Amino acid sequence: MELPAGDRGLDGLRWCVVTGGRGFMARHLVAALLRSGDWRVRITDLAPVATLEPDEEGLLGAALRVGLAEYVSADVCDLAQLTKGAKNVIGACKTCKVKSLIYTSSSSVVFDGIHDLFGVDESVQYPAKFPDAYAQTKAEAEKLVMEANGMNGLLSCCLRPGSIFGPGDMVISSIISYGGKLIIIGEGKNSDDFVYVDNVVHGHICAMKALSTKVGAKLCGGQAYFITNVEPMNVWDFVYMVLEELGYKRPLKIRIPLFIVLPITYVIEWSYNKVLYLYGMHQPQSLTSARIKYLTLSRTFSCNRAIEQLGYKPIVSLKDGVKATIEMYNRPTYARLP
């Protein structure tokens, strides 16, 4: 997702384009920008129209009606369409003289799926081989965005969030599907850097503000930053905390050794690649070798650069983020986002 900032309109508000704007984190970002009262927001996504969830009808619905927000159906692979509509991606940003571009990357760009990562900073290089296509494509996009900094007056930087959770996420919803069971894969000693979605949004706002100043533009332009809650935590302790918040005071613990799970994932992936895809079956997502690597290896990151250069600081604690997420899921009118 890119977040470019452009020129001010007649009302003094600057335009901000959020691509993939109907996705999980992007929806929260759009809401934060509108709540600030400083921005007009252009939302782009593949769907022909924006179908609002019940909880979006107030803020976003009103903004769309009065012109503080616009929805544009656009394909990020179509440069001509982006130049005309969303004015996004690097080439379109240059053409339209967009001033700043913030790319939402991922902490997975430095993960090889083999080695644990403990408190690593941005000096860590990209791995020779990535565990999945997602991490690889994020890394490739990062390079392009950072190289574009300074071209045609465009300022750019990349943010690398940890494992994002919050209302509408895939993390909490998958834990909810456990039904009160704590299913531990492997030894259960690995840690992760979970980050509440509002903190990721806050990181984007901090980056945008930093790039808007001469000092910040010189310091932050062309850089990448890890964004976390600064509360690294054992993965399974986090799952346990979520289950307790759901009301399971004594979750049923099920431990599955890694030597049993991995062969199963290889057989499933081999079956799909060789046979099942011929019959139109979807590639399995829940039990893949890449997913097992993310679940069993430690991945924690240093936020010092973001704190020092962007002025970033988490605004919601891990525990409060979990509570807010569970409260949202428990609302009868809340629709869980894809």
C-alpha positions as CSV (number, residue, x, y, z in Angstrom):
1,M,0.0,0.0,0.0
2,E,1.3,3.4,-0.9
3,L,0.4,6.7,0.9
4,P,1.3,9.7,-1.3
5,A,0.7,13.2,-0.3
6,G,0.0,15.9,-2.9
7,D,-0.9,19.5,-3.3
8,R,-3.5,21.4,-1.2
9,G,-7.0,22.0,-2.5
10,L,-8.9,25.3,-2.4
11,D,-10.0,24.5,1.1
12,G,-6.5,24.3,2.4
13,L,-6.6,20.5,2.8
14,R,-4.0,18.3,1.1
15,W,-4.9,15.3,-0.9
16,C,-3.7,11.9,0.2
17,V,-4.1,8.8,-1.9
18,V,-4.3,5.4,-0.1
19,T,-4.0,2.5,-2.6
20,G,-5.5,-0.8,-1.7
21,G,-7.6,1.4,0.5
22,R,-10.3,-1.2,1.3
23,G,-7.8,-3.6,2.9
24,F,-7.5,-4.2,6.6
25,M,-4.8,-1.7,7.7
26,A,-5.7,0.8,5.0
27,R,-9.2,1.2,6.3
28,H,-7.9,2.2,9.6
29,L,-5.5,4.6,8.0
30,V,-8.2,6.2,5.9
31,A,-10.3,6.7,9.1
32,A,-7.4,8.3,10.9
33,L,-6.7,10.7,8.1
34,L,-10.3,11.8,8.0
35,R,-10.6,12.1,11.7
36,S,-7.5,14.4,11.8
37,G,-9.4,17.0,9.7
38,D,-6.2,17.8,7.8
39,W,-6.7,15.7,4.7
40,R,-8.9,14.9,1.7
41,V,-8.5,11.2,1.0
42,R,-8.7,9.4,-2.3
43,I,-9.2,5.7,-1.8
44,T,-8.3,3.3,-4.6
45,D,-8.9,-0.4,-4.9
46,L,-9.9,-3.0,-7.5
47,A,-13.6,-3.2,-6.7
48,P,-15.8,-1.1,-9.0
49,V,-17.5,0.6,-6.0
50,A,-16.8,0.9,-2.3
51,T,-19.2,-1.2,-0.2
52,L,-19.1,0.2,3.3
53,E,-19.3,-1.9,6.5
54,P,-21.8,-0.8,9.1
55,D,-19.1,0.8,11.3
56,E,-17.8,2.9,8.4
57,E,-21.2,4.5,7.5
58,G,-20.6,7.5,9.9
59,L,-17.2,8.9,9.3
60,L,-16.3,7.5,5.8
61,G,-19.9,7.7,4.6
62,A,-20.2,11.3,5.5
63,A,-16.8,12.1,4.0
64,L,-17.7,10.5,0.7
65,R,-21.0,12.4,0.5
66,V,-19.4,15.9,1.1
67,G,-16.3,15.3,-1.1
68,L,-13.7,14.9,1.7
69,A,-13.1,11.4,0.4
70,E,-13.3,9.9,-3.0
71,Y,-13.3,6.2,-4.1
72,V,-11.5,5.3,-7.4
73,S,-11.5,1.8,-8.8
74,A,-8.0,1.3,-10.1
75,D,-5.5,-1.5,-10.9
76,V,-2.1,-0.8,-9.5
77,C,-0.6,-2.6,-12.4
78,D,-2.1,-0.1,-14.9
79,L,0.1,3.0,-14.9
80,A,-2.2,4.9,-17.3
81,Q,-5.2,4.3,-15.1
82,L,-3.4,5.3,-12.0
83,T,-2.1,8.5,-13.5
84,K,-5.7,9.4,-14.5
85,G,-7.4,8.2,-11.2
86,A,-5.4,7.5,-8.1
87,K,-2.2,9.3,-9.2
88,N,-0.2,6.6,-7.5
89,V,2.8,4.3,-7.9
90,I,6.2,5.7,-8.5
91,G,5.8,6.6,-12.1
92,A,2.4,8.2,-11.6
93,C,3.7,10.1,-8.5
94,K,6.5,11.7,-10.6
95,T,4.1,12.5,-13.5
96,C,1.6,14.1,-11.1
97,K,4.3,15.8,-9.0
98,V,3.3,14.0,-5.8
99,K,5.5,15.3,-3.0
100,S,5.8,12.2,-0.8
101,L,5.3,8.5,-1.0
102,I,5.1,6.2,2.0
103,Y,5.2,2.5,1.1
104,T,3.7,-0.1,3.6
105,S,6.2,-2.9,3.5
106,S,6.6,-5.7,6.0
107,S,9.1,-6.9,8.6
108,S,9.2,-10.2,6.6
109,V,11.5,-8.6,4.0
110,V,14.5,-9.6,6.2
111,F,13.3,-13.1,7.1
112,D,14.7,-16.1,5.4
113,G,12.5,-18.7,7.0
114,I,15.5,-20.5,8.4
115,H,17.1,-18.3,11.1
116,D,15.6,-16.7,14.2
117,L,15.7,-12.9,14.3
118,F,16.2,-11.2,17.7
119,G,15.9,-7.4,17.9
120,V,17.4,-6.8,14.4
121,D,17.5,-3.3,13.0
122,E,17.4,-1.9,9.5
123,S,21.1,-2.7,8.8
124,V,20.1,-6.4,8.2
125,Q,20.2,-7.2,4.5
126,Y,17.6,-8.9,2.4
127,P,18.0,-12.7,2.5
128,A,19.3,-14.6,-0.6
129,K,16.0,-16.6,-0.6
130,F,12.6,-15.6,0.9
131,P,10.2,-18.0,2.5
132,D,7.3,-16.9,0.3
133,A,6.3,-14.7,-2.6
134,Y,4.8,-12.1,-0.3
135,A,8.1,-11.3,1.4
136,Q,9.9,-11.3,-1.9
137,T,7.5,-8.9,-3.7
138,K,7.5,-6.6,-0.7
139,A,11.3,-6.4,-0.7
140,E,11.4,-5.7,-4.5
141,A,8.9,-2.9,-4.1
142,E,10.9,-1.5,-1.2
143,K,14.0,-1.2,-3.4
144,L,12.1,0.7,-6.0
145,V,10.5,3.1,-3.6
146,M,13.8,3.9,-1.8
147,E,15.6,4.3,-5.1
148,A,12.9,6.8,-6.2
149,N,13.6,9.1,-3.4
150,G,14.8,12.5,-4.7
151,M,13.7,11.9,-8.3
152,N,11.5,14.7,-9.7
153,G,11.1,16.1,-6.2
154,L,9.6,13.0,-4.8
155,L,10.3,12.0,-1.2
156,S,9.9,8.4,-0.2
157,C,10.3,6.0,2.6
158,C,9.2,2.5,3.6
159,L,7.6,1.2,6.8
160,R,8.0,-2.4,7.9
161,P,5.3,-3.3,10.4
162,G,5.5,-6.4,12.5
163,S,2.6,-8.8,12.7
164,I,-0.4,-6.5,12.5
165,F,-3.6,-7.2,14.5
166,G,-6.8,-5.3,15.2
167,P,-10.4,-5.2,14.3
168,G,-10.9,-6.9,10.9
169,D,-7.5,-8.7,11.0
170,M,-6.5,-12.3,10.2
171,V,-4.4,-12.8,13.3
172,I,-7.2,-12.5,16.0
173,S,-9.8,-14.1,13.7
174,S,-7.7,-17.2,13.2
175,I,-7.2,-17.5,17.0
176,I,-10.9,-17.1,17.5
177,S,-11.4,-20.1,15.1
178,Y,-9.3,-22.3,17.5
179,G,-12.5,-22.4,19.7
180,G,-10.7,-22.2,23.1
181,K,-7.7,-24.5,22.1
182,L,-4.1,-23.4,22.4
183,I,-2.6,-25.2,19.5
184,I,1.2,-25.0,19.9
185,I,3.4,-26.0,16.9
186,G,7.0,-26.9,17.7
187,E,8.7,-26.1,21.0
188,G,6.7,-23.0,21.6
189,K,9.7,-20.8,22.6
190,N,9.6,-18.4,19.7
191,S,8.7,-14.7,20.0
192,D,7.2,-12.2,17.6
193,D,6.7,-8.4,17.4
194,F,2.9,-8.0,17.2
195,V,1.7,-4.5,16.5
196,Y,-1.7,-3.0,16.9
197,V,-3.1,-1.5,13.8
198,D,-3.5,2.0,15.2
199,N,0.2,2.1,15.9
200,V,1.0,1.2,12.3
201,V,-1.4,4.0,11.2
202,H,0.4,6.3,13.7
203,G,3.7,5.3,12.2
204,H,2.5,6.4,8.7
205,I,1.4,9.8,10.1
206,C,4.8,10.2,11.8
207,A,6.6,9.4,8.5
208,M,4.4,11.8,6.6
209,K,5.1,14.6,9.0
210,A,8.8,13.9,9.0
211,L,9.0,14.0,5.2
212,S,7.2,17.3,5.2
213,T,10.1,19.1,6.9
214,K,13.5,19.9,5.3
215,V,15.4,18.2,8.1
216,G,13.1,15.2,8.1
217,A,13.2,14.9,4.3
218,K,17.0,14.8,4.3
219,L,17.1,12.4,7.2
220,C,14.3,10.0,6.4
221,G,14.0,10.1,2.6
222,G,15.0,6.8,1.0
223,Q,15.0,5.0,4.4
224,A,13.1,1.9,5.8
225,Y,11.7,1.7,9.3
226,F,10.5,-1.2,11.5
227,I,7.2,-0.4,13.2
228,T,6.2,-2.5,16.2
229,N,4.5,-2.2,19.6
230,V,8.0,-2.3,21.2
231,E,6.7,-5.2,23.2
232,P,8.2,-8.4,21.7
233,M,6.3,-11.4,23.1
234,N,6.3,-15.2,23.0
235,V,3.9,-16.1,20.2
236,W,1.9,-18.6,22.2
237,D,1.7,-16.3,25.2
238,F,0.0,-13.8,22.9
239,V,-2.4,-16.5,21.7
240,Y,-3.1,-17.4,25.3
241,M,-3.8,-13.7,26.2
242,V,-6.3,-13.5,23.3
243,L,-8.1,-16.7,24.4
244,E,-8.3,-15.4,28.0
245,E,-9.7,-12.1,26.7
246,L,-12.3,-14.2,24.8
247,G,-13.3,-15.8,28.1
248,Y,-11.3,-19.1,27.9
249,K,-9.7,-19.0,31.4
250,R,-8.1,-22.4,30.9
251,P,-7.6,-23.0,27.2
252,L,-7.0,-26.6,26.1
253,K,-3.4,-26.9,25.2
254,I,-2.5,-29.0,22.2
255,R,1.2,-29.3,21.3
256,I,2.1,-30.7,17.8
257,P,5.8,-31.5,17.2
258,L,7.4,-29.8,14.2
259,F,8.7,-33.0,12.8
260,I,5.1,-34.2,12.4
261,V,3.7,-30.9,10.9
262,L,6.4,-30.1,8.3
263,P,6.1,-33.4,6.3
264,I,2.3,-32.9,6.1
265,T,2.7,-29.4,4.7
266,Y,5.2,-30.7,2.1
267,V,2.8,-33.4,1.0
268,I,-0.1,-30.9,0.8
269,E,2.0,-28.5,-1.3
270,W,3.3,-31.2,-3.5
271,S,-0.2,-32.6,-4.1
272,Y,-1.4,-29.1,-5.1
273,N,1.5,-28.3,-7.4
274,K,1.4,-31.6,-9.2
275,V,-2.3,-32.5,-9.3
276,L,-4.9,-30.5,-7.4
277,Y,-4.4,-27.2,-9.3
278,L,-5.4,-29.0,-12.5
279,Y,-8.9,-29.4,-11.1
280,G,-9.3,-25.8,-10.1
281,M,-8.7,-26.3,-6.4
282,H,-7.4,-23.3,-4.5
283,Q,-3.9,-23.4,-3.0
284,P,-4.0,-24.2,0.7
285,Q,-3.3,-21.2,2.9
286,S,-3.6,-22.4,6.5
287,L,-1.1,-25.2,6.4
288,T,1.9,-24.3,4.3
289,S,5.6,-24.7,5.0
290,A,6.0,-20.9,4.8
291,R,3.3,-20.4,7.4
292,I,4.9,-22.9,9.7
293,K,8.2,-21.1,9.5
294,Y,6.5,-17.8,10.6
295,L,4.8,-19.7,13.5
296,T,7.9,-21.5,14.8
297,L,10.8,-19.0,14.4
298,S,11.4,-15.9,16.4
299,R,11.1,-12.5,14.6
300,T,11.6,-9.4,16.7
301,F,12.8,-6.0,15.5
302,S,14.3,-2.8,16.9
303,C,12.2,0.4,16.5
304,N,15.0,2.7,17.6
305,R,15.4,4.3,14.1
306,A,11.7,5.0,13.9
307,I,11.6,6.4,17.4
308,E,14.7,8.6,16.8
309,Q,14.1,9.8,13.2
310,L,10.3,9.7,12.8
311,G,9.3,10.5,16.3
312,Y,7.3,7.3,16.5
313,K,6.0,5.9,19.7
314,P,3.3,3.3,20.2
315,I,0.0,4.9,21.2
316,V,-1.8,1.7,22.2
317,S,-0.3,-1.0,24.3
318,L,-0.4,-4.7,23.3
319,K,-2.9,-5.6,26.0
320,D,-5.2,-2.7,25.3
321,G,-5.0,-3.5,21.6
322,V,-6.1,-7.0,22.2
323,K,-9.0,-5.8,24.4
324,A,-10.1,-3.3,21.8
325,T,-10.1,-5.9,19.1
326,I,-12.1,-8.5,21.1
327,E,-14.6,-5.8,22.1
328,M,-15.1,-4.9,18.4
329,Y,-15.5,-8.6,17.4
330,N,-18.1,-9.0,20.1
331,R,-20.3,-6.2,18.8
332,P,-23.4,-7.7,17.2
333,T,-23.3,-5.3,14.3
334,Y,-19.6,-5.8,13.5
335,A,-18.8,-7.5,10.2
336,R,-15.4,-9.2,10.2
337,L,-13.4,-7.9,7.3
338,P,-11.7,-10.2,4.8
